[in-house]
Each structure stands twice: as structure tokens, then as C-alpha cells.
């Protein structure tokens, strides 16, 4: 069973432009290494290496179809990434609310003097 890394690590895997392009193509539909390599300016071995990183980060899964491997987006990896982003967003919103309250408090104190 695949153990998913943190959402931050899944985002790190998408930091490479070629991996991101591969991932974006897989969002549309499952594809083989050959299909992916035919649409990118990199070799099949390079595509395979990028897919390995995406798989290790939990963003894609693979299954054998005859002699080829077909890759698809892994919904669990997307969920982990989304949870990570949601937590960051919640933290940022809370910090913003505190900053607004502090600003309003300072403004109210200035009006009292």
C-alpha cells in the first residue's frame, strides 16, 4: 500500500515544469509513457523518471495493460494536497482576521485620545 507524503511534498513534486505538464495531461485522462512523451519535448526515459517522482509523491498511480503501463491521477494524492492547501488558507485567513482586529483596535484607541 502506498503511503502518501504530506501535501507540501506533493506540491514540491509539481515544482518541476515538466512534471507539472505531465500531471496536467493526466488530469484529462489516463495515458501511457509513450503518449506522454509524444506530446512533450523530452525522451521516454525522462518521462518515466518524472512519473516515478509523481508516483512516489502519491499524485499518480499506474496499472499494467499488456506490455505498457498506463498512468492516471490518484484522487487520494489530490485530496492530501487539497487538505494541505486548505490548512494553509485557514491559517492565513485567521492571521488576516487578527491583523484587522489589531488595526481596528489601534484606530479605536487613536479616536479616544
KOLGU-4560 file (N, C-alpha, C; in nm, 3 decimals, padded with zeros to 5 digits):
<recs>
<n_xx: 00.084 n_yy: -00.118 n_zz: 00.000 ca_xx: 00.000 ca_yy: 00.000 ca_zz: 00.000 c_xx: 00.088 c_yy: 00.124 c_zz: 00.000 mol: A seq: 1 type: UNK>
<n_xx: 00.052 n_yy: 00.220 n_zz: -00.080 ca_xx: 00.127 ca_yy: 00.343 ca_zz: -00.093 c_xx: 00.101 c_yy: 00.433 c_zz: 00.026 mol: A seq: 2 type: UNK>
<n_xx: 00.206 n_yy: 00.485 n_zz: 00.085 ca_xx: 00.192 ca_yy: 00.582 ca_zz: 00.194 c_xx: 00.210 c_yy: 00.720 c_zz: 00.135 mol: A seq: 3 type: UNK>
<n_xx: 00.111 n_yy: 00.805 n_zz: 00.156 ca_xx: 00.117 ca_yy: 00.938 ca_zz: 00.099 c_xx: 00.199 c_yy: 01.031 c_zz: 00.184 mol: A seq: 4 type: UNK>
<n_xx: 00.281 n_yy: 01.108 n_zz: 00.117 ca_xx: 00.360 ca_yy: 01.209 ca_zz: 00.185 c_xx: 00.272 c_yy: 01.329 c_zz: 00.212 mol: A seq: 5 type: UNK>
<n_xx: 00.324 n_yy: 01.425 n_zz: 00.283 ca_xx: 00.244 ca_yy: 01.544 ca_zz: 00.315 c_xx: 00.209 c_yy: 01.619 c_zz: 00.188 mol: A seq: 6 type: UNK>
<n_xx: 00.104 n_yy: 01.698 n_zz: 00.197 ca_xx: 00.061 ca_yy: 01.778 ca_zz: 00.083 c_xx: 00.170 c_yy: 01.871 c_zz: 00.034 mol: A seq: 7 type: UNK>
<n_xx: 00.254 n_yy: 01.918 n_zz: 00.124 ca_xx: 00.365 ca_yy: 02.005 ca_zz: 00.084 c_xx: 00.462 c_yy: 01.934 c_zz: -00.008 mol: A seq: 8 type: UNK>
<n_xx: 00.484 n_yy: 01.807 n_zz: 00.018 ca_xx: 00.575 ca_yy: 01.730 ca_zz: -00.068 c_xx: 00.511 c_yy: 01.701 c_zz: -00.203 mol: A seq: 9 type: UNK>
<n_xx: 00.379 n_yy: 01.688 n_zz: -00.207 ca_xx: 00.315 ca_yy: 01.668 ca_zz: -00.337 c_xx: 00.327 c_yy: 01.795 c_zz: -00.420 mol: A seq: 10 type: UNK>
<n_xx: 00.316 n_yy: 01.909 n_zz: -00.355 ca_xx: 00.334 ca_yy: 02.035 ca_zz: -00.427 c_xx: 00.477 c_yy: 02.049 c_zz: -00.477 mol: A seq: 11 type: UNK>
<n_xx: 00.571 n_yy: 02.004 n_zz: -00.396 ca_xx: 00.712 ca_yy: 02.008 ca_zz: -00.436 c_xx: 00.734 c_yy: 01.926 c_zz: -00.563 mol: A seq: 12 type: UNK>
<n_xx: 00.667 n_yy: 01.813 n_zz: -00.573 ca_xx: 00.681 ca_yy: 01.729 ca_zz: -00.693 c_xx: 00.632 c_yy: 01.802 c_zz: -00.817 mol: A seq: 13 type: UNK>
<n_xx: 00.534 n_yy: 01.890 n_zz: -00.799 ca_xx: 00.481 ca_yy: 01.966 ca_zz: -00.913 c_xx: 00.561 c_yy: 02.093 c_zz: -00.941 mol: A seq: 14 type: UNK>
<n_xx: 00.667 n_yy: 02.115 n_zz: -00.864 ca_xx: 00.751 ca_yy: 02.233 ca_zz: -00.884 c_xx: 00.830 c_yy: 02.230 c_zz: -01.014 mol: A seq: 15 type: UNK>
<n_xx: 00.853 n_yy: 02.113 n_zz: -01.066 ca_xx: 00.925 ca_yy: 02.099 ca_zz: -01.193 c_xx: 00.827 c_yy: 02.120 c_zz: -01.308 mol: A seq: 16 type: UNK>
<n_xx: 00.858 n_yy: 02.208 n_zz: -01.403 ca_xx: 00.765 ca_yy: 02.236 ca_zz: -01.513 c_xx: 00.728 c_yy: 02.114 c_zz: -01.597 mol: A seq: 17 type: UNK>
<n_xx: 00.824 n_yy: 02.024 n_zz: -01.620 ca_xx: 00.793 ca_yy: 01.905 ca_zz: -01.700 c_xx: 00.700 c_yy: 01.812 c_zz: -01.624 mol: A seq: 18 type: UNK>
<n_xx: 00.725 n_yy: 01.793 n_zz: -01.494 ca_xx: 00.635 ca_yy: 01.708 ca_zz: -01.414 c_xx: 00.495 c_yy: 01.768 c_zz: -01.409 mol: A seq: 19 type: UNK>
<n_xx: 00.490 n_yy: 01.900 n_zz: -01.395 ca_xx: 00.359 ca_yy: 01.967 ca_zz: -01.392 c_xx: 00.286 c_yy: 01.946 c_zz: -01.524 mol: A seq: 20 type: UNK>
<n_xx: 00.358 n_yy: 01.955 n_zz: -01.636 ca_xx: 00.297 ca_yy: 01.934 ca_zz: -01.768 c_xx: 00.246 c_yy: 01.790 c_zz: -01.781 mol: A seq: 21 type: UNK>
<n_xx: 00.324 n_yy: 01.696 n_zz: -01.732 ca_xx: 00.281 ca_yy: 01.555 ca_zz: -01.735 c_xx: 00.156 c_yy: 01.538 c_zz: -01.650 mol: A seq: 22 type: UNK>
<n_xx: 00.158 n_yy: 01.592 n_zz: -01.531 ca_xx: 00.043 ca_yy: 01.581 ca_zz: -01.441 c_xx: -00.081 c_yy: 01.643 c_zz: -01.503 mol: A seq: 23 type: UNK>
<n_xx: -00.066 n_yy: 01.760 n_zz: -01.563 ca_xx: -00.181 ca_yy: 01.828 ca_zz: -01.625 c_xx: -00.239 c_yy: 01.744 c_zz: -01.739 mol: A seq: 24 type: UNK>
<n_xx: -00.154 n_yy: 01.675 n_zz: -01.812 ca_xx: -00.204 ca_yy: 01.588 ca_zz: -01.920 c_xx: -00.281 c_yy: 01.468 c_zz: -01.861 mol: A seq: 25 type: UNK>
<n_xx: -00.234 n_yy: 01.419 n_zz: -01.748 ca_xx: -00.301 ca_yy: 01.305 ca_zz: -01.684 c_xx: -00.435 c_yy: 01.344 c_zz: -01.620 mol: A seq: 26 type: UNK>
<n_xx: -00.450 n_yy: 01.470 n_zz: -01.588 ca_xx: -00.578 ca_yy: 01.515 ca_zz: -01.532 c_xx: -00.690 c_yy: 01.492 c_zz: -01.634 mol: A seq: 27 type: UNK>
<n_xx: -00.660 n_yy: 01.509 n_zz: -01.760 ca_xx: -00.759 ca_yy: 01.491 ca_zz: -01.865 c_xx: -00.802 c_yy: 01.347 c_zz: -01.882 mol: A seq: 28 type: UNK>
<n_xx: -00.703 n_yy: 01.256 n_zz: -01.878 ca_xx: -00.733 ca_yy: 01.113 ca_zz: -01.893 c_xx: -00.607 c_yy: 01.033 c_zz: -01.869 mol: A seq: 29 type: UNK>
<n_xx: -00.621 n_yy: 00.904 n_zz: -01.838 ca_xx: -00.502 ca_yy: 00.819 ca_zz: -01.821 c_xx: -00.424 c_yy: 00.810 c_zz: -01.951 mol: A seq: 30 type: UNK>
<n_xx: -00.291 n_yy: 00.797 n_zz: -01.939 ca_xx: -00.205 ca_yy: 00.789 ca_zz: -02.058 c_xx: -00.086 c_yy: 00.699 c_zz: -02.031 mol: A seq: 31 type: UNK>
<n_xx: -00.032 n_yy: 00.647 n_zz: -02.138 ca_xx: 00.091 ca_yy: 00.567 ca_zz: -02.129 c_xx: 00.212 c_yy: 00.660 c_zz: -02.136 mol: A seq: 32 type: UNK>
<n_xx: 00.328 n_yy: 00.606 n_zz: -02.105 ca_xx: 00.453 ca_yy: 00.682 ca_zz: -02.114 c_xx: 00.471 c_yy: 00.732 c_zz: -02.258 mol: A seq: 33 type: UNK>
<n_xx: 00.444 n_yy: 00.646 n_zz: -02.354 ca_xx: 00.462 ca_yy: 00.684 ca_zz: -02.494 c_xx: 00.371 c_yy: 00.801 c_zz: -02.531 mol: A seq: 34 type: UNK>
<n_xx: 00.244 n_yy: 00.793 n_zz: -02.491 ca_xx: 00.152 ca_yy: 00.903 ca_zz: -02.521 c_xx: 00.200 c_yy: 01.034 c_zz: -02.462 mol: A seq: 35 type: UNK>
<n_xx: 00.251 n_yy: 01.027 n_zz: -02.341 ca_xx: 00.302 ca_yy: 01.147 ca_zz: -02.276 c_xx: 00.427 c_yy: 01.199 c_zz: -02.346 mol: A seq: 36 type: UNK>
<n_xx: 00.520 n_yy: 01.110 n_zz: -02.375 ca_xx: 00.645 ca_yy: 01.151 ca_zz: -02.440 c_xx: 00.621 c_yy: 01.210 c_zz: -02.578 mol: A seq: 37 type: UNK>
<n_xx: 00.520 n_yy: 01.160 n_zz: -02.648 ca_xx: 00.489 ca_yy: 01.212 ca_zz: -02.782 c_xx: 00.441 c_yy: 01.357 c_zz: -02.779 mol: A seq: 38 type: UNK>
<n_xx: 00.394 n_yy: 01.403 n_zz: -02.663 ca_xx: 00.341 ca_yy: 01.540 ca_zz: -02.654 c_xx: 00.436 c_yy: 01.635 c_zz: -02.582 mol: A seq: 39 type: UNK>
<n_xx: 00.552 n_yy: 01.584 n_zz: -02.543 ca_xx: 00.647 ca_yy: 01.666 ca_zz: -02.467 c_xx: 00.785 c_yy: 01.667 c_zz: -02.533 mol: A seq: 40 type: UNK>
<n_xx: 00.862 n_yy: 01.773 n_zz: -02.511 ca_xx: 00.996 ca_yy: 01.780 ca_zz: -02.570 c_xx: 01.103 c_yy: 01.708 c_zz: -02.488 mol: A seq: 41 type: UNK>
<n_xx: 01.067 n_yy: 01.593 n_zz: -02.429 ca_xx: 01.162 ca_yy: 01.513 ca_zz: -02.352 c_xx: 01.150 c_yy: 01.367 c_zz: -02.395 mol: A seq: 42 type: UNK>
<n_xx: 01.252 n_yy: 01.289 n_zz: -02.362 ca_xx: 01.256 ca_yy: 01.148 ca_zz: -02.402 c_xx: 01.163 c_yy: 01.063 c_zz: -02.316 mol: A seq: 43 type: UNK>
<n_xx: 01.136 n_yy: 00.943 n_zz: -02.363 ca_xx: 01.055 ca_yy: 00.849 ca_zz: -02.284 c_xx: 01.121 c_yy: 00.818 c_zz: -02.149 mol: A seq: 44 type: UNK>
<n_xx: 01.254 n_yy: 00.793 n_zz: -02.147 ca_xx: 01.315 ca_yy: 00.767 ca_zz: -02.016 c_xx: 01.298 c_yy: 00.886 c_zz: -01.920 mol: A seq: 45 type: UNK>
<n_xx: 01.305 n_yy: 01.007 n_zz: -01.973 ca_xx: 01.286 ca_yy: 01.125 ca_zz: -01.887 c_xx: 01.143 c_yy: 01.130 c_zz: -01.835 mol: A seq: 46 type: UNK>
<n_xx: 01.047 n_yy: 01.101 n_zz: -01.922 ca_xx: 00.906 ca_yy: 01.098 ca_zz: -01.879 c_xx: 00.889 c_yy: 00.993 c_zz: -01.771 mol: A seq: 47 type: UNK>
<n_xx: 00.949 n_yy: 00.877 n_zz: -01.788 ca_xx: 00.940 ca_yy: 00.770 ca_zz: -01.688 c_xx: 00.996 c_yy: 00.815 c_zz: -01.554 mol: A seq: 48 type: UNK>
<n_xx: 01.107 n_yy: 00.887 n_zz: -01.556 ca_xx: 01.166 ca_yy: 00.937 ca_zz: -01.431 c_xx: 01.072 c_yy: 01.036 c_zz: -01.363 mol: A seq: 49 type: UNK>
<n_xx: 01.013 n_yy: 01.125 n_zz: -01.441 ca_xx: 00.919 ca_yy: 01.222 ca_zz: -01.384 c_xx: 00.796 c_yy: 01.151 c_zz: -01.328 mol: A seq: 50 type: UNK>
<n_xx: 00.748 n_yy: 01.050 n_zz: -01.397 ca_xx: 00.633 ca_yy: 00.972 ca_zz: -01.349 c_xx: 00.666 c_yy: 00.900 c_zz: -01.219 mol: A seq: 51 type: UNK>
<n_xx: 00.788 n_yy: 00.854 n_zz: -01.207 ca_xx: 00.831 ca_yy: 00.787 ca_zz: -01.084 c_xx: 00.821 c_yy: 00.884 c_zz: -00.966 mol: A seq: 52 type: UNK>
<n_xx: 00.865 n_yy: 01.007 n_zz: -00.985 ca_xx: 00.857 ca_yy: 01.108 ca_zz: -00.879 c_xx: 00.711 c_yy: 01.137 c_zz: -00.845 mol: A seq: 53 type: UNK>
<n_xx: 00.627 n_yy: 01.152 n_zz: -00.948 ca_xx: 00.485 ca_yy: 01.179 ca_zz: -00.925 c_xx: 00.419 c_yy: 01.062 c_zz: -00.851 mol: A seq: 54 type: UNK>
<n_xx: 00.460 n_yy: 00.941 n_zz: -00.885 ca_xx: 00.403 ca_yy: 00.824 ca_zz: -00.818 c_xx: 00.450 c_yy: 00.818 c_zz: -00.672 mol: A seq: 55 type: UNK>
<n_xx: 00.577 n_yy: 00.844 n_zz: -00.648 ca_xx: 00.630 ca_yy: 00.842 ca_zz: -00.512 c_xx: 00.566 c_yy: 00.949 c_zz: -00.426 mol: A seq: 56 type: UNK>
<n_xx: 00.527 n_yy: 01.059 n_zz: -00.487 ca_xx: 00.462 ca_yy: 01.167 ca_zz: -00.411 c_xx: 00.314 c_yy: 01.142 c_zz: -00.390 mol: A seq: 57 type: UNK>
<n_xx: 00.261 n_yy: 01.036 n_zz: -00.451 ca_xx: 00.121 ca_yy: 01.000 ca_zz: -00.432 c_xx: 00.026 c_yy: 01.069 c_zz: -00.527 mol: A seq: 58 type: UNK>
<n_xx: 00.077 n_yy: 01.132 n_zz: -00.631 ca_xx: -00.010 ca_yy: 01.205 ca_zz: -00.723 c_xx: -00.063 c_yy: 01.121 c_zz: -00.838 mol: A seq: 59 type: UNK>
<n_xx: 00.007 n_yy: 01.013 n_zz: -00.873 ca_xx: -00.039 ca_yy: 00.927 ca_zz: -00.981 c_xx: -00.028 c_yy: 00.780 c_zz: -00.941 mol: A seq: 60 type: UNK>
<n_xx: -00.107 n_yy: 00.699 n_zz: -01.008 ca_xx: -00.099 ca_yy: 00.554 ca_zz: -00.992 c_xx: -00.074 c_yy: 00.495 c_zz: -01.130 mol: A seq: 61 type: UNK>
<n_xx: -00.041 n_yy: 00.368 n_zz: -01.132 ca_xx: -00.014 ca_yy: 00.301 ca_zz: -01.259 c_xx: -00.077 c_yy: 00.163 c_zz: -01.259 mol: A seq: 62 type: UNK>
<n_xx: -00.108 n_yy: 00.117 n_zz: -01.379 ca_xx: -00.154 ca_yy: -00.020 ca_zz: -01.395 c_xx: -00.100 c_yy: -00.072 c_zz: -01.527 mol: A seq: 63 type: UNK>
<n_xx: -00.077 n_yy: -00.201 n_zz: -01.529 ca_xx: -00.025 ca_yy: -00.265 ca_zz: -01.650 c_xx: -00.140 c_yy: -00.297 c_zz: -01.743 mol: A seq: 64 type: UNK>
<n_xx: -00.119 n_yy: -00.266 n_zz: -01.870 ca_xx: -00.212 ca_yy: -00.304 ca_zz: -01.978 c_xx: -00.128 c_yy: -00.370 c_zz: -02.086 mol: A seq: 65 type: UNK>
<n_xx: -00.120 n_yy: -00.501 n_zz: -02.080 ca_xx: -00.032 ca_yy: -00.572 ca_zz: -02.173 c_xx: 00.112 c_yy: -00.540 c_zz: -02.141 mol: A seq: 66 type: UNK>
<n_xx: 00.185 n_yy: -00.490 n_zz: -02.240 ca_xx: 00.326 ca_yy: -00.459 ca_zz: -02.221 c_xx: 00.351 c_yy: -00.314 c_zz: -02.181 mol: A seq: 67 type: UNK>
<n_xx: 00.246 n_yy: -00.235 n_zz: -02.169 ca_xx: 00.266 ca_yy: -00.094 ca_zz: -02.134 c_xx: 00.204 c_yy: -00.062 c_zz: -01.999 mol: A seq: 68 type: UNK>
<n_xx: 00.249 n_yy: 00.047 n_zz: -01.944 ca_xx: 00.196 ca_yy: 00.096 ca_zz: -01.817 c_xx: 00.114 c_yy: 00.221 c_zz: -01.845 mol: A seq: 69 type: UNK>
<n_xx: -00.002 n_yy: 00.226 n_zz: -01.783 ca_xx: -00.090 ca_yy: 00.341 ca_zz: -01.800 c_xx: -00.097 c_yy: 00.415 c_zz: -01.666 mol: A seq: 70 type: UNK>
<n_xx: -00.074 n_yy: 00.545 n_zz: -01.673 ca_xx: -00.072 ca_yy: 00.629 ca_zz: -01.553 c_xx: -00.200 c_yy: 00.712 c_zz: -01.547 mol: A seq: 71 type: UNK>
<n_xx: -00.246 n_yy: 00.734 n_zz: -01.424 ca_xx: -00.364 ca_yy: 00.817 ca_zz: -01.402 c_xx: -00.345 c_yy: 00.896 c_zz: -01.272 mol: A seq: 72 type: UNK>
<n_xx: -00.419 n_yy: 01.003 n_zz: -01.259 ca_xx: -00.415 ca_yy: 01.085 ca_zz: -01.138 c_xx: -00.474 c_yy: 01.003 c_zz: -01.023 mol: A seq: 73 type: UNK>
<n_xx: -00.412 n_yy: 01.012 n_zz: -00.907 ca_xx: -00.460 ca_yy: 00.943 ca_zz: -00.787 c_xx: -00.543 c_yy: 01.041 c_zz: -00.704 mol: A seq: 74 type: UNK>
<n_xx: -00.673 n_yy: 01.020 n_zz: -00.693 ca_xx: -00.758 ca_yy: 01.112 ca_zz: -00.617 c_xx: -00.714 c_yy: 01.130 c_zz: -00.472 mol: A seq: 75 type: UNK>
<n_xx: -00.657 n_yy: 01.025 n_zz: -00.411 ca_xx: -00.612 ca_yy: 01.037 ca_zz: -00.272 c_xx: -00.496 c_yy: 01.137 c_zz: -00.260 mol: A seq: 76 type: UNK>
<n_xx: -00.408 n_yy: 01.137 n_zz: -00.358 ca_xx: -00.298 ca_yy: 01.234 ca_zz: -00.358 c_xx: -00.347 c_yy: 01.376 c_zz: -00.375 mol: A seq: 77 type: UNK>
<n_xx: -00.447 n_yy: 01.392 n_zz: -00.460 ca_xx: -00.506 ca_yy: 01.525 ca_zz: -00.480 c_xx: -00.573 c_yy: 01.570 c_zz: -00.351 mol: A seq: 78 type: UNK>
<n_xx: -00.641 n_yy: 01.478 n_zz: -00.283 ca_xx: -00.707 ca_yy: 01.512 ca_zz: -00.157 c_xx: -00.605 c_yy: 01.556 c_zz: -00.052 mol: A seq: 79 type: UNK>
<n_xx: -00.491 n_yy: 01.488 n_zz: -00.045 ca_xx: -00.387 ca_yy: 01.525 ca_zz: 00.050 c_xx: -00.333 c_yy: 01.665 c_zz: 00.020 mol: A seq: 80 type: UNK>
<n_xx: -00.313 n_yy: 01.694 n_zz: -00.108 ca_xx: -00.264 ca_yy: 01.825 ca_zz: -00.147 c_xx: -00.368 c_yy: 01.932 c_zz: -00.114 mol: A seq: 81 type: UNK>
<n_xx: -00.494 n_yy: 01.902 n_zz: -00.140 ca_xx: -00.601 ca_yy: 01.998 ca_zz: -00.113 c_xx: -00.612 c_yy: 02.025 c_zz: 00.037 mol: A seq: 82 type: UNK>
<n_xx: -00.602 n_yy: 01.920 n_zz: 00.117 ca_xx: -00.608 ca_yy: 01.937 ca_zz: 00.262 c_xx: -00.496 c_yy: 02.028 c_zz: 00.311 mol: A seq: 83 type: UNK>
<n_xx: -00.376 n_yy: 02.007 n_zz: 00.256 ca_xx: -00.261 ca_yy: 02.090 ca_zz: 00.292 c_xx: -00.288 c_yy: 02.237 c_zz: 00.257 mol: A seq: 84 type: UNK>
<n_xx: -00.338 n_yy: 02.260 n_zz: 00.137 ca_xx: -00.367 ca_yy: 02.397 ca_zz: 00.095 c_xx: -00.480 c_yy: 02.459 c_zz: 00.177 mol: A seq: 85 type: UNK>
<n_xx: -00.581 n_yy: 02.379 n_zz: 00.210 ca_xx: -00.690 ca_yy: 02.429 ca_zz: 00.293 c_xx: -00.640 c_yy: 02.471 c_zz: 00.431 mol: A seq: 86 type: UNK>
<n_xx: -00.549 n_yy: 02.392 n_zz: 00.488 ca_xx: -00.493 ca_yy: 02.426 ca_zz: 00.619 c_xx: -00.414 c_yy: 02.557 c_zz: 00.612 mol: A seq: 87 type: UNK>
<n_xx: -00.335 n_yy: 02.572 n_zz: 00.506 ca_xx: -00.259 ca_yy: 02.697 ca_zz: 00.489 c_xx: -00.355 c_yy: 02.814 c_zz: 00.472 mol: A seq: 88 type: UNK>
<n_xx: -00.460 n_yy: 02.796 n_zz: 00.394 ca_xx: -00.557 ca_yy: 02.901 ca_zz: 00.369 c_xx: -00.626 c_yy: 02.940 c_zz: 00.500 mol: A seq: 89 type: UNK>
<n_xx: -00.668 n_yy: 02.841 n_zz: 00.579 ca_xx: -00.734 ca_yy: 02.869 ca_zz: 00.707 c_xx: -00.641 c_yy: 02.946 c_zz: 00.799 mol: A seq: 90 type: UNK>
<n_xx: -00.515 n_yy: 02.909 n_zz: 00.804 ca_xx: -00.417 ca_yy: 02.977 ca_zz: 00.887 c_xx: -00.397 c_yy: 03.121 c_zz: 00.839 mol: A seq: 91 type: UNK>
<n_xx: -00.388 n_yy: 03.139 n_zz: 00.708 ca_xx: -00.370 ca_yy: 03.274 ca_zz: 00.653 c_xx: -00.491 c_yy: 03.362 c_zz: 00.681 mol: A seq: 92 type: UNK>
<n_xx: -00.610 n_yy: 03.307 n_zz: 00.668 ca_xx: -00.732 ca_yy: 03.384 ca_zz: 00.697 c_xx: -00.741 c_yy: 03.422 c_zz: 00.844 mol: A seq: 93 type: UNK>
<n_xx: -00.702 n_yy: 03.331 n_zz: 00.932 ca_xx: -00.703 ca_yy: 03.360 ca_zz: 01.076 c_xx: -00.604 c_yy: 03.472 c_zz: 01.108 mol: A seq: 94 type: UNK>
<n_xx: -00.486 n_yy: 03.466 n_zz: 01.047 ca_xx: -00.385 ca_yy: 03.571 ca_zz: 01.069 c_xx: -00.435 c_yy: 03.705 c_zz: 01.016 mol: A seq: 95 type: UNK>
<n_xx: -00.503 n_yy: 03.703 n_zz: 00.904 ca_xx: -00.559 ca_yy: 03.826 ca_zz: 00.847 c_xx: -00.665 c_yy: 03.884 c_zz: 00.942 mol: A seq: 96 type: UNK>
<n_xx: -00.749 n_yy: 03.799 n_zz: 00.997 ca_xx: -00.854 ca_yy: 03.845 ca_zz: 01.089 c_xx: -00.791 c_yy: 03.909 c_zz: 01.212 mol: A seq: 97 type: UNK>
<n_xx: -00.685 n_yy: 03.850 n_zz: 01.265 ca_xx: -00.616 ca_yy: 03.906 ca_zz: 01.382 c_xx: -00.557 c_yy: 04.042 c_zz: 01.346 mol: A seq: 98 type: UNK>
<n_xx: -00.495 n_yy: 04.053 n_zz: 01.229 ca_xx: -00.435 ca_yy: 04.179 ca_zz: 01.186 c_xx: -00.541 c_yy: 04.288 c_zz: 01.172 mol: A seq: 99 type: UNK>
<n_xx: -00.655 n_yy: 04.254 n_zz: 01.117 ca_xx: -00.765 ca_yy: 04.351 ca_zz: 01.102 c_xx: -00.815 c_yy: 04.395 c_zz: 01.238 mol: A seq: 100 type: UNK>
<n_xx: -00.833 n_yy: 04.301 n_zz: 01.330 ca_xx: -00.878 ca_yy: 04.335 ca_zz: 01.465 c_xx: -00.779 c_yy: 04.426 c_zz: 01.535 mol: A seq: 101 type: UNK>
<n_xx: -00.650 n_yy: 04.397 n_zz: 01.521 ca_xx: -00.547 ca_yy: 04.481 ca_zz: 01.581 c_xx: -00.551 c_yy: 04.621 c_zz: 01.523 mol: A seq: 102 type: UNK>
<n_xx: -00.568 n_yy: 04.630 n_zz: 01.392 ca_xx: -00.574 ca_yy: 04.760 ca_zz: 01.325 c_xx: -00.696 c_yy: 04.838 c_zz: 01.372 mol: A seq: 103 type: UNK>
<n_xx: -00.810 n_yy: 04.771 n_zz: 01.383 ca_xx: -00.933 ca_yy: 04.836 ca_zz: 01.428 c_xx: -00.918 c_yy: 04.882 c_zz: 01.573 mol: A seq: 104 type: UNK>
<n_xx: -00.850 n_yy: 04.801 n_zz: 01.655 ca_xx: -00.828 ca_yy: 04.836 ca_zz: 01.795 c_xx: -00.738 c_yy: 04.960 c_zz: 01.804 mol: A seq: 105 type: UNK>
<n_xx: -00.633 n_yy: 04.965 n_zz: 01.725 ca_xx: -00.544 ca_yy: 05.082 ca_zz: 01.724 c_xx: -00.619 c_yy: 05.206 c_zz: 01.679 mol: A seq: 106 type: UNK>
<n_xx: -00.701 n_yy: 05.188 n_zz: 01.577 ca_xx: -00.779 ca_yy: 05.301 ca_zz: 01.525 c_xx: -00.877 c_yy: 05.353 c_zz: 01.629 mol: A seq: 107 type: UNK>
<n_xx: -00.941 n_yy: 05.261 n_zz: 01.700 ca_xx: -01.037 ca_yy: 05.298 ca_zz: 01.804 c_xx: -00.966 c_yy: 05.368 c_zz: 01.919 mol: A seq: 108 type: UNK>
<n_xx: -00.847 n_yy: 05.322 n_zz: 01.954 ca_xx: -00.770 ca_yy: 05.384 ca_zz: 02.062 c_xx: -00.725 c_yy: 05.524 c_zz: 02.022 mol: A seq: 109 type: UNK>
<n_xx: -00.691 n_yy: 05.542 n_zz: 01.897 ca_xx: -00.649 ca_yy: 05.673 ca_zz: 01.848 c_xx: -00.766 c_yy: 05.771 c_zz: 01.847 mol: A seq: 110 type: UNK>
<n_xx: -00.886 n_yy: 05.723 n_zz: 01.823 ca_xx: -01.004 ca_yy: 05.808 ca_zz: 01.822 c_xx: -01.041 c_yy: 05.851 c_zz: 01.964 mol: A seq: 111 type: UNK>
<n_xx: -01.005 n_yy: 05.771 n_zz: 02.066 ca_xx: -01.039 ca_yy: 05.803 ca_zz: 02.203 c_xx: -00.950 c_yy: 05.911 c_zz: 02.260 mol: A seq: 112 type: UNK>
<n_xx: -00.833 n_yy: 05.932 n_zz: 02.200 ca_xx: -00.739 ca_yy: 06.030 ca_zz: 02.258 c_xx: -00.755 c_yy: 06.167 c_zz: 02.202 mol: A seq: 113 type: UNK>
</recs>
